[in-house]
Amino acid sequence: MKARVLSGIQPTGHLHIGNYLGALRNWVKIQHDFESIFCIVDLHAITVHQDPAALREQILQLAGLFIAAGIDPKSSTMIVQSSVAQHAELAWMLTCVTPLGWLERMTQYKAKTEAAETIGDGLLQYPVLMAADILLYQAKVVPVGEDQRQHIELARDIAQRFNSLYGDTFTMPETRLPIAGARVMGLDDPTKKMSKSATGSGHAIGLLDPPNEIKKKINRATTDSNPAVDIETMGHGVANLLNIYQAFTDATSEQVRNEFAGQRYGDVKKKVIEAVVAGVEPIQKRYAEITADRTYLNGVLKDGAERVRPIAESTTRLVRERMGLYNLS
């Protein structure tokens, strides 16, 4: 029997090449090796205010991009988090066994609260909901980025605490990452990871950006003060451009060094533009075909929810029984 894998992305902002190279492309590679569940985590998205109409549109856009990038809905399961009510139900039951101190020490929570005048309780409970997503399906492997590793460790702590209090209930998720994805940095600030939430127009390359927009963004990308590529002393911006090129072309590090050493930045950027445009073109073409019929997308998401609901119901039924809650039967 294949181990179950689960991962998800928030339907906020616009999916960019960092999301694709760092996560989505890896999901495509591993999807047939596991019993795969890929989740559009809209309940996580509303921990901060979202425009309702925009959120609904972004959910469908993300579903279309999942498929366009290569997720096969016939062998993998795609779901919208809020369409399976047990995500929220289990999150509440896990909240009741999670010490407050565990949540207050989460680095992402501390970083976000420092930048906000007021915060909703959902932001504090965010990692408990993430734990519920994982534990609901008894997922063994959770392929996420390094920035989410602390949340996976918390999910393990919560599962261990629950199992200790109420008996063996949850599978312990593994913190290993099946495949190391490319870490793509912002074009405007290559010391920071490319982000969907960044506001700068030159920060990220969207998966649906047209070629002229991709060209403009890469031509404006930060480099360094050297007149040409110096492999030994290149700055973060140059390293980021070469990393993007390597990820899209599958070139080896040695091939990249040999090709770009001593090249002027105008020539470097031209090659990176060509690689990115060639890499996203088939995704964009497939996306246009998929989204021409929203009925198909809605059918995929409905089918996904129906597939996983028996697993979700089985887990929450067991948790209610273990905690002494009333089961109507």
Secondary structure as GFF3:
##gff-version 3
##sequence-region A 1 329
A	DSSP	beta_strand	4	9	.	.	.	ID=ss1
A	DSSP	alpha_helix	17	19	.	.	.	ID=ss2
A	DSSP	pi_helix	20	24	.	.	.	ID=ss3
A	DSSP	alpha_helix	25	30	.	.	.	ID=ss4
A	DSSP	three_ten_helix	31	33	.	.	.	ID=ss5
A	DSSP	beta_strand	35	40	.	.	.	ID=ss6
A	DSSP	alpha_helix	42	45	.	.	.	ID=ss7
A	DSSP	alpha_helix	52	69	.	.	.	ID=ss8
A	DSSP	beta_strand	77	80	.	.	.	ID=ss9
A	DSSP	three_ten_helix	81	83	.	.	.	ID=ss10
A	DSSP	alpha_helix	86	95	.	.	.	ID=ss11
A	DSSP	alpha_helix	100	104	.	.	.	ID=ss12
A	DSSP	alpha_helix	107	114	.	.	.	ID=ss13
A	DSSP	alpha_helix	121	136	.	.	.	ID=ss14
A	DSSP	three_ten_helix	146	148	.	.	.	ID=ss15
A	DSSP	alpha_helix	149	166	.	.	.	ID=ss16
A	DSSP	alpha_helix	211	219	.	.	.	ID=ss17
A	DSSP	alpha_helix	236	249	.	.	.	ID=ss18
A	DSSP	alpha_helix	253	260	.	.	.	ID=ss19
A	DSSP	alpha_helix	265	291	.	.	.	ID=ss20
A	DSSP	alpha_helix	294	323	.	.	.	ID=ss21
###
